[in-house]
Every structure is written in C-alpha cells, then in structure tokens.
Amino acid sequence: MSTIESTPLHRSLGLTDAEFERIRELLEREPNDFELAVFSLLWSEHCAYKHSRRLLAAFPTTGERVLQGPGENAGVIDVGDGLAVALKVESHNHPSAVEPFQGAATGVGGILRDIFAMGARPIAILDSLRFGELDAERQRHLFARVVEGVGHYGNCVGVANIGGEVEFEAAYEHNCLVNAMCVGVLPADRLQSAGAAGPGNLLVLYGSKTGRDGIGGASVLASQGFEEGSEAKRPSVQIGDPFTGKKLIECTLELLDQGLIVSLQDLGAAGLASSTSEMAASGGVGLDVDLSAVPVREEGMEPFEIMISESQERMAAIVEPSSWDAVAAVCRRWEVDATVIGEVTETGRLRCFHGGEAVGDIPVETLTEAAPRYEVARERPARLVESAAVAEDPATPPEAALRALLAAPGTASRRWVTRQYDQLVGSGTVVRPGGDAAVVRLTPSDRAIAVSLDGNGRRTWLDPRRGGMSAVCEAARNVACTGARPAAVTNCLNFGNPEHADIGYELAEAIGGMADACRALGLPVVSGNVSLYNEHDGRPIPPTPVVGVVGVLDDAALAVRAGFRDEGDVVLLAGAGASALDGSDYQKVILGETAGRIPEPDLGAERDLHAFLAAAAGRRLLRSAHDVGGGGLAVAVAEAAMAGNIGVRVGKVADLFGEGDGRVVISARRADVAALRKLAGPVPLQRLGAVGGGEIAVGPARIALAAAVDLYEGALPRIMEGGA
Amino acid sequence: MSVAVLAFPGSCDDRDALRAVALMGAEPVRVWHADSDLGGAGAVIVPGGFSYGDYLRPGALAALSPAMAAVRELAAAGGPVLGICNGFQVLTEAGLLPGVLRPNAHLQFRFQDVALRVQRESAWLPGVVAGDTLEIPVKHHDGCYFAAPAQLEELDAAGQVLLRYVHNPNGSVENIACVTNAAGNVAGLMPHPEHAVDPLLGSVDGRILLQGLLDQAVAVEAAI
C-alpha cells in the first residue's frame, strides 16, 4: 500500500485526523496499514452509518409480527401459517452512475444475498429508480441500461420482479438513484442469524473466487460525492454473475434445509472485512482468518486486497467441524467453491493471517460498536415556505392538462420497464405490477403478501418532514388498496452530504416524519439502508426517502385490483385527505416549476382508511381500489379506467389535479354501496360517478378510452425508442 | 403417470413446472442434470431458465448433459418431450427439434401475455382445433425462431408448426411459436404453459399443452 506523498495514509483512506487518533487510542498502539484499511472501511458512512445512526433511533422497530428488526442482513416478520417474510431495500446509486448495467445488476445481486442470508427463498424484487429528464440522451442511456441490469440479474436467477417506481428530475442528472428491494419467504422457525458462535467452529467462504474487482467499491463510492472525472472510478465497480448468484441461492437453501449452518452472512460492501467483523461482533466472539486460504482470481494479491475485495456472489458461513464434509458435498453438487478460511475463537478479536504470518489483530468491538457516531448539524434551508400557494393555469383547459399528464414521463405507464422483467416465475404473482401494490401468493399457502415501494423527492424537497410522512403513507396506502393489512416497513434514505447543515436538517426532518407516520400506522421499521453524499459538484439530490411496505392478505383470492370492472358499478372517493398542486405532477408538467408546500398528511385518517379498505376487501365489497397519487384525482380515475379497459363518467369534482395523502378511488356494485357506507365508519365516502362507456370523463376533462391508452402506454416507448 | 422435469444449474422455472404437473394430476419427478436416467418417467419437460448461465449460447451446454442423453433415448422410443423457453433452446441445440432461437429482434427481454393461433389439430393440443386462440405468457431474451426457407417449407408441409403468434413479440420467422419434430412426439415453444395453469394468476390455456403431454405418455405406455 503506498502513501501519497505528504498525505498521511489515514487521510487518503478517508479517515479524519480525529478518527485516526481514536483508532490509536482504541488499539493502544499504531495501527499497521492492513488494520488501517480495515478501519477505514468499517468506519465509512456506508458500513458505520456514522451520520445517520443517532437519527435512525427515532424509528419504531418492534411489533407483534417482528421476528428480526434492524441490525441483521434483513428484517423478518411473521405472516402467519408458520411462514415468515424477510424484506430489505438497499441503494446502489454510485456504482450505477459509473456503470449503469453492472451497477444495477450487482445491486439486485446484493439485495438477494441479504435475503437468503436470513434463510429465506427470495420471491420478489422491486426497484425504485431516479434519473434526470429523458430529453437528454445520456439520461435515456442510463435509464435503459439500469433497467436492463435490474432485469438481467433478476430474470437469470428466477426471482419475479413485481414493481417499483421510476421518476425523472433534472436534479438526479449526475447522480441517478438505483434502490432495489427484495422479499423472501421462510419457515418462521428457520430464521438465520449472522452472529458467529461456538469457538472451534469453522468459518467457510463459498461462492465466487476473490479478485481485485470492486476494491473499496460500494463503501468508497457510497461515502463520497461525484466530481468531474468519475470515470476513473470504473475499476471499483463490481461485476455481477447471476449464474453463480443462482447457484449460490439454491446451494444455500439446500445447506439450510439440511441444517448444516450455524450462522450466515453475505459479503457485500467492504467484503471479508465487514462480514467477518459483523459476524464476530453480533456473536460476541472472535474470528481467526487465514487470508492465504481464500481462493483468488489472480496472483499476487496483497492481504488487504483479499480482505476488502468486493467480488460478488460470495457468502460466509459458520459451520460445526463435524458438518464440514456434508457442507462441502452440497457445494460440490451445486458446483460452488467452498473453503475453510478460519475459525471461531473466544478472543473477541479479529485476527488475520497470511502465509502463517499475522497481518492484523483488531478487537472486534472497536470496528463496530466503537465506530464514530456523529450528531449532524441542522439548519432549515431557506427555500422552505410556510404555506401552499399554487393555482391551476387558467390558460390550460383541464382536458389538455389531463392529456399532457397521461403522456408525461413522470405519470405515464411503466410497462416499458416492467415488460423487461419476469413477473411470473415462482407461480405466485396474483396481482402484477402496474396498479398500486403487487400481490404475491406464498405458494403453496393461500396466504399472500402485497408489496409497494414508493418515494417522492420533489414533494420531500418542499417539506422534508411531510415528505417523509407522505412516503410512508403512500406505500402503505398502495398496499391497503389490494385489501392487505400493511405490516412492516423497510426504507432507503437517499440524501446529499450530511456534513452540510441543510442536508442534516432534511435528513433529521424526513426521518422524524417517517417515524411519526410509522408509529401512527402501527408499522415497525425492520430493515433499511442509508445512502448519503448523493451530490455532484456540490449540488445535492432532492431528499429522497424511499419506503417499502409489506402487507398481509389472509387469502390471495381476496386481492383487489386497480382497474374498474363492470358497466354500472358505482365510483366513490374514499377518504378526504387534503390536496394541493404544490409539488404535484400538474405543477411540474403544466406550470413548469416545483414550489410551495405540500399538505400535511392526516395520519389518523390514513390509518382509518387502510383499515376500511382491508375490511371492505375481506367482505368482497370492493370491485376495484386505486390510490390517488401523481396527477391527482383525474389521472387516478383515468388509470382505473385504462386498467379495466372500460370507460367512466365522473361529475364535477373540486380538485382535478391536486395531490396529497389519504384518498383512494374505489368502485362497487350498486347494491353494495349501502353496506360500504355502513362499514366506512369515520372514513368519508363521496360518490363520484359510474363505470361504463368508451370514454373517460372526469368533470370537464374528457378523453376517449383508446386515445388515453395510446398516450399513456405509448409515452415511454416513444421517448425511449421512437415508437410503441 | 410420472413426468420428469429436468433441473440444470441455472434452471428457473423447474419448480413451476413441477407444480404444474402436480396440478394436472400427474406425478412430478425432478431429474438432476447429472443423472443419466429419468427415474422411470414416461414424459419429460425441459423447463425454462438460464441453464449453465446461457454461456456459449442458450441451451448449448445443457444439450450435452447426461440427463439429455436419457431424454434422447425416451424421444427415440416415441415418448413425449416438451421444451419450454430455455427448454426449447436446449432441444434445438440437441438437434431434437428443427431450427434455432436467436436474440429477440428488438434485443430486449420481453415479458407479456401473447395470443397464439392454433395451426392444426394435434395430440399436443387436445380439445382445440385449427384457428382457435390460446393465451399464454412469454418471458425471454432469445426467442426469435429461425429456420432456413427450405426447412420452413418442409415444416409447413409436414404439419410441424403447431402455434403461431397473433402479434409477433420477438421477430420469429413466419410468427412461429411452437414446432414439433418430424415424428411429432417432441415439441418446443417459447411461451410458458406452466405459468398458465392457475385461474388466480391468469389464463389456464397452458393446461392444454400439459394435458397433451400426459395423453401422449399414456398412449405410449399402453402401446408397449
């Protein structure tokens, strides 16, 4: 390892002078270069959450369904019938900005490993994406290649992609966001832990060989912003191999089925350095690691390179010595390399050897618990205003506005994306992506989960606290629209540089808003990820908390879809949440700006609305349910009509295009409306109109169904390929 | 009746195929790629996925596996063999079916429900007649069927084309979606019948092809 002239090694590794001093204190001696490299990664923002950990304590993390909260590879909840579901969302923003295909693909590979490390079979992937505006060729390229990368990995490993979201804003031009969520299912009594246990037990590394690819990749890329010349970071982007990933999934599940594993951990950011220290720390033990035993791809790798390599498709397991022969046999059958590289000790130290020589000896807790935790400075950004202030454009007739919104990249159909993903593998996809939440049956059980992944950077930029609340409400409401009961949250917090006080404010406020909403809706946060330093040349992205919600449906056959069904069904608006044009798609598309303040979600009303939807679905009173989201009521009604391929007539409504929480467009048989009203209790139900005909008519905005479908479905294909 | 479903490293839809076979009332048997017998099964499904990571060409390495040698034997004895998606690619690479599958003309992976026009009555399609339409999903990157013009004439003349796409999703020549070998007992298609068996998930038209597979296996067994 070379020291850049006149720059001390610790600084070129990204450690501050104070952090370096602290390491000397903790070790009671000078760290050697190997140890310093390990510290620099474990104490990076990506591994240590040093600027966010204190704020994250605001999240509620417990609940009767919670089997595993934050701190493991993924969160796990009990969904009944002896089944549990593991969930987590994670970012791969910076690698994707450097190399969109591999960055996105390895993002999917990484989140899959987090899920099967919990002992779960991955059954669904969702992705949340942000790019700059698509009129730039570079942005179309990034979008196309990221979608291809997400699809490539998920399709090849045979895990259904069931949705997500994508938005386009100029502020993401140099810092796209690629967040991937995975959900897996496991027997509730087979929950795995990463905690190493049992001195004398073996540390086994299995999967791909270790190479120089991705040295310091995720942990370095994710802990600093971008400047011009980021091409030079290309060598630190990891390369994915979904074939090996697929073998790793099946091999791991077979090892677990045979009861051969004591504990399990995936190798992600910071490679062996983080996985060994996390396993040792969470088990309260030590580990001796022989780096010369690690199978490598190339000659002459330095011990520190082996230790921090981020080569993909690798897992670490603790196994009892008596199980090793059986473990090796399963791995051989799946043609997966497996090697004993160390053993569990009682020392509480991470000791690394190479060719018989000690290369590093670090007390485990100094790498994990003792990592720095910073209080972020907070200062309210001057752009924030006190009240909503935006009015419709009198020069744009509502009909023209509706047409423009249906064809706008931010509102139009996402089919161009989702048709590149296998949505069906696993034989569980009851409700496919395109509506609110997708519904996946936990085959062979009749039980199902509904899953949604949502966030809105533009609205959060206008009010970080309300934006955080709204992200939770929207994801949960999407799940509730299917008739499922929202059960747990995972989240990915995409923000700028937390060392700047305005970003510190955004982060603290958004987390506070999310925590309030989670508490009010009874939703524990069971896992998550923080992605900071999302900026380019000092300009940060809008604060973009992305929220994944999993809900439970006792019977998959009860799932409600977004589309209207039959002529004569009554259309109603459930809920009366406040709406405004501030931060809306209308404001962006028609008025060409983002300004004002978004309304505050009424969390109590939101909770009542979700409970009403679940109750109504359980009694089979709902023909359809669709969230009022981007584009407001007019677009929501149009989407329900297009999804059902049937027209609709809605009379005069007060607010065609305003956005806010707490509203859902539902339809019901005429004969069921009285029963729905009785069931609604405190939830306002407003009759909007009726299903039928070949036209979408929402107040003064009218458009033929076929014309709407052409605008809505054709928008992204026309932008991306110049044709449908 | 038992039906073998092959499993290669990289197979994805093997579990779906096993489940579909069970739903049809037959006994599914999982056959590992390294096995050299079919566990006594009278019919075979070569399922979808990315066998051996699609290295070299989709299906090329799987075609050389020990399990495929057993499939050849069964096919030669008149037993029914159905290749789905990657399984179709494997069977063409193995020379058990005519033609090849190339990358989709638009070079994108494509998932969608497709309408398929029935070309003729066949043991593979019990209960349907020429002109009927089936709805079954496709999901693939390399599903563009190709055969040389002379070979296409032969296939047409011999009635080896069972299904054509109503709207071509991948650029397949003459909209061909499903072909058989000359003897008629080996069939391959890119659409996924195993994903169209459960009314809760969508169309159940896939049951028709799976029933055809079972019917033929029963007929072969009765003839022995």
Chai-1 contact restraints between the chains, C-beta under 6 A:
chainA,res_idxA,chainB,res_idxB,connection_type,confidence,min_distance_angstrom,max_distance_angstrom,comment,restraint_id
A,G151,B,F109,contact,1.0,0.0,6.0,A-B,restraint_1
A,N155,B,F109,contact,1.0,0.0,6.0,A-B,restraint_2
A,C156,B,F50,contact,1.0,0.0,6.0,A-B,restraint_3
A,G158,B,C12,contact,1.0,0.0,6.0,A-B,restraint_4
A,F243,B,G10,contact,1.0,0.0,6.0,A-B,restraint_5
A,F243,B,G53,contact,1.0,0.0,6.0,A-B,restraint_6
A,K246,B,G10,contact,1.0,0.0,6.0,A-B,restraint_7
A,K247,B,P9,contact,1.0,0.0,6.0,A-B,restraint_8
A,R419,B,R110,contact,1.0,0.0,6.0,A-B,restraint_9
A,R419,B,F111,contact,1.0,0.0,6.0,A-B,restraint_10
A,R419,B,Q112,contact,1.0,0.0,6.0,A-B,restraint_11
A,Q420,B,Q108,contact,1.0,0.0,6.0,A-B,restraint_12
A,Q420,B,F109,contact,1.0,0.0,6.0,A-B,restraint_13
A,D422,B,F111,contact,1.0,0.0,6.0,A-B,restraint_14
A,D422,B,K139,contact,1.0,0.0,6.0,A-B,restraint_15
A,Q423,B,F111,contact,1.0,0.0,6.0,A-B,restraint_16
A,L424,B,H195,contact,1.0,0.0,6.0,A-B,restraint_17
A,V425,B,C12,contact,1.0,0.0,6.0,A-B,restraint_18
A,S427,B,D16,contact,1.0,0.0,6.0,A-B,restraint_19
A,S427,B,R19,contact,1.0,0.0,6.0,A-B,restraint_20
A,V430,B,L200,contact,1.0,0.0,6.0,A-B,restraint_21
